[in-house]
């Protein structure tokens, strides 16, 4: 994927957020194992 800029809303002082963004209460990392299921059509999905 191409690189892109992002924005994190500030809930603390920006000095702390820039250095320790993982401790922000406004960020959610989506790292990990994802389980995707691919379907030919939306009608193949069982609800």
DSSP file (Angstrom, degrees, kcal/mol; ACC not computed):
  #  RESIDUE AA STRUCTURE BP1 BP2  ACC     N-H-->O    O-->H-N    N-H-->O    O-->H-N    TCO  KAPPA ALPHA  PHI   PSI    X-CA   Y-CA   Z-CA
    1    1 A X              0   0    0      0, 0.0     2,-0.1     0, 0.0     3,-0.1   0.000 360.0 360.0 360.0 144.4    0.0    0.0    0.0
    2    2 A X        -     0   0    0      1,-0.1     2,-0.0     0, 0.0     0, 0.0  -0.392 360.0-100.3 -70.1 149.9    1.2    3.5   -0.7
    3    3 A X        +     0   0    0     -2,-0.1     2,-0.3     1,-0.0    -1,-0.1  -0.364  46.7 179.0 -66.7 148.0    2.3    5.6    2.3
    4    4 A X        -     0   0    0     -3,-0.1     2,-0.2    -2,-0.0    -1,-0.0  -0.989  28.1-110.2-149.3 156.7   -0.2    8.2    3.5
    5    5 A X        -     0   0    0     -2,-0.3     2,-0.3     2,-0.0     0, 0.0  -0.495  33.3-167.2 -82.0 155.7   -0.5   10.8    6.2
    6    6 A X        -     0   0    0     -2,-0.2     2,-0.4     2,-0.0    -1,-0.0  -0.928  13.1-134.6-140.4 167.1   -2.9   10.3    9.1
    7    7 A X        -     0   0    0     -2,-0.3     2,-0.5     2,-0.0    -2,-0.0  -0.983   9.4-167.0-127.6 132.0   -4.3   12.4   11.9
    8    8 A X        -     0   0    0     -2,-0.4    19,-0.1    19,-0.0    -2,-0.0  -0.978  28.1-124.3-117.5 117.8   -4.6   11.5   15.6
    9    9 A X        -     0   0    0     -2,-0.5     2,-0.5    17,-0.2    17,-0.1  -0.305  29.8-117.2 -59.7 143.6   -6.9   13.8   17.6
   10   10 A X        +     0   0    0      1,-0.2    -1,-0.1    14,-0.0     4,-0.1  -0.715  44.3 158.9 -89.6 124.4   -5.1   15.3   20.6
   11   11 A X  S    S+     0   0    0     -2,-0.5     2,-0.2     2,-0.1    -1,-0.2   0.441  74.2  27.6-115.5  -8.1   -6.3   14.4   24.1
   12   12 A X  S    S-     0   0    0      1,-0.1     2,-0.1     2,-0.0    12,-0.0  -0.645 111.7 -52.0-131.3-170.8   -3.1   15.3   25.8
   13   13 A X     >  -     0   0    0     -2,-0.2     4,-1.6     1,-0.1     3,-0.4  -0.479  49.6-127.7 -65.9 141.5   -0.1   17.5   25.2
   14   14 A X  H  > S+     0   0    0      1,-0.2     4,-2.6     2,-0.2     5,-0.3   0.807 104.5  65.0 -64.5 -30.6    1.2   17.0   21.7
   15   15 A X  H  > S+     0   0    0      1,-0.2     4,-1.5     2,-0.2    -1,-0.2   0.929 107.0  41.9 -58.1 -45.2    4.8   16.5   23.0
   16   16 A X  H  > S+     0   0    0     -3,-0.4     4,-2.6     1,-0.2    -1,-0.2   0.888 113.8  52.5 -68.5 -39.5    3.8   13.3   24.7
   17   17 A X  H  < S+     0   0    0     -4,-1.6    -2,-0.2     1,-0.2    -1,-0.2   0.889 108.0  49.9 -66.7 -40.2    1.6   12.1   21.9
   18   18 A X  H  < S+     0   0    0     -4,-2.6     3,-0.4     1,-0.2    -1,-0.2   0.909 118.5  38.2 -66.0 -41.3    4.3   12.5   19.2
   19   19 A X  H  < S+     0   0    0     -4,-1.5    -2,-0.2    -5,-0.3    -1,-0.2   0.855 131.9  24.8 -79.5 -34.6    6.9   10.6   21.3
   20   20 A X    ><  +     0   0    0     -4,-2.6     3,-1.6    -5,-0.2    -1,-0.2  -0.508  66.7 155.2-130.4  62.7    4.5    7.9   22.8
   21   21 A X  G >   +     0   0    0     -3,-0.4     3,-1.6     1,-0.3     5,-0.2   0.795  69.6  66.1 -64.5 -27.4    1.6    7.6   20.4
   22   22 A X  G 3  S+     0   0    0      1,-0.3    -1,-0.3    -3,-0.1     7,-0.1   0.702  96.2  57.2 -68.4 -17.1    0.9    4.0   21.5
   23   23 A X  G <  S+     0   0    0     -3,-1.6    -1,-0.3    -7,-0.2    -2,-0.2   0.427  82.2 114.6 -91.4   1.2   -0.1    5.4   25.0
   24   24 A X    X   -     0   0    0     -3,-1.6     3,-0.7    -4,-0.2   -14,-0.0  -0.422  64.9-142.9 -70.2 144.8   -2.8    7.7   23.5
   25   25 A X  T 3  S+     0   0    0      1,-0.2    -1,-0.1    -2,-0.1    -3,-0.1   0.398  97.7  63.3 -84.3   3.5   -6.4    6.9   24.4
   26   26 A X  T 3  S+     0   0    0     -5,-0.2     2,-0.4   -17,-0.1   -17,-0.2   0.191  88.2  80.0-111.3  13.9   -7.3    7.9   20.9
   27   27 A X    <   -     0   0    0     -3,-0.7     2,-0.4    -6,-0.1   -19,-0.0  -0.963  50.1-170.9-128.5 142.5   -5.5    5.3   18.9
   28   28 A X        -     0   0    0     -2,-0.4     2,-0.3     2,-0.0    -3,-0.0  -0.968  16.0-147.0-131.0 114.5   -6.4    1.7   18.1
   29   29 A X        -     0   0    0     -2,-0.4    -2,-0.0     1,-0.1    -7,-0.0  -0.615   4.4-161.6 -81.0 140.9   -3.8   -0.5   16.4
   30   30 A X        +     0   0    0     -2,-0.3    -1,-0.1     2,-0.0     2,-0.1   0.013  42.4 134.9-111.2  25.5   -5.1   -3.2   14.1
   31   31 A X        +     0   0    0      2,-0.0     2,-0.3     3,-0.0    -2,-0.0  -0.428  37.1  66.7 -71.3 149.0   -2.0   -5.4   14.0
   32   32 A X  S    S-     0   0    0     -2,-0.1     2,-0.5     2,-0.0    -2,-0.0  -0.896  89.3 -35.1 139.0-165.7   -2.6   -9.1   14.4
   33   33 A X        -     0   0    0     -2,-0.3     2,-0.4     2,-0.0    -2,-0.0  -0.829  52.0-164.4 -97.7 126.3   -4.0  -12.0   12.6
   34   34 A X        -     0   0    0     -2,-0.5     2,-0.7     2,-0.0    -2,-0.0  -0.876  10.2-149.3-109.9 141.8   -7.2  -11.4   10.6
   35   35 A X        -     0   0    0     -2,-0.4     2,-0.3     2,-0.0    -2,-0.0  -0.921  21.8-177.3-113.1 107.0   -9.5  -14.1    9.3
   36   36 A X        -     0   0    0     -2,-0.7     2,-0.4     2,-0.0    -2,-0.0  -0.786  13.9-159.1-103.2 146.1  -11.1  -13.0    6.0
   37   37 A X        -     0   0    0     -2,-0.3     2,-0.4     2,-0.0    -2,-0.0  -0.996  11.2-153.4-121.9 129.3  -13.7  -14.9    4.1
   38   38 A X        -     0   0    0     -2,-0.4     2,-0.3     2,-0.0     3,-0.0  -0.851  11.6-172.7-106.0 137.4  -14.1  -14.1    0.4
   39   39 A X        -     0   0    0     -2,-0.4     3,-0.1     1,-0.1     6,-0.0  -0.943  29.9-136.1-128.1 148.2  -17.4  -14.7   -1.5
   40   40 A X  S    S+     0   0    0     -2,-0.3     2,-0.3     1,-0.2    -1,-0.1   0.833  93.2  10.9 -67.8 -32.8  -18.3  -14.4   -5.1
   41   41 A X  S >  S-     0   0    0      1,-0.1     3,-1.3    -3,-0.0     4,-0.2  -0.967  71.9-118.9-145.1 155.1  -21.5  -12.6   -4.2
   42   42 A X  G >  S+     0   0    0     -2,-0.3     3,-1.0     1,-0.3    -1,-0.1   0.723 112.9  66.7 -67.4 -19.4  -23.1  -11.0   -1.2
   43   43 A X  G 3  S+     0   0    0      1,-0.2    -1,-0.3     3,-0.0    -3,-0.0   0.611  89.9  63.9 -77.3 -12.0  -25.9  -13.6   -1.6
   44   44 A X  G <  S+     0   0    0     -3,-1.3     2,-0.4     2,-0.1    -1,-0.2   0.575  80.9 100.1 -83.4 -10.7  -23.5  -16.3   -0.8
   45   45 A X    <   -     0   0    0     -3,-1.0     2,-0.4    -4,-0.2    -6,-0.0  -0.643  67.9-143.4 -81.6 125.5  -23.0  -14.9    2.8
   46   46 A X              0   0    0     -2,-0.4    -2,-0.1     1,-0.1    -3,-0.0  -0.746 360.0 360.0 -87.8 133.9  -25.0  -16.8    5.4
   47   47 A X              0   0    0     -2,-0.4    -1,-0.1     0, 0.0    -2,-0.0   0.456 360.0 360.0 -89.5 360.0  -26.4  -14.5    8.1
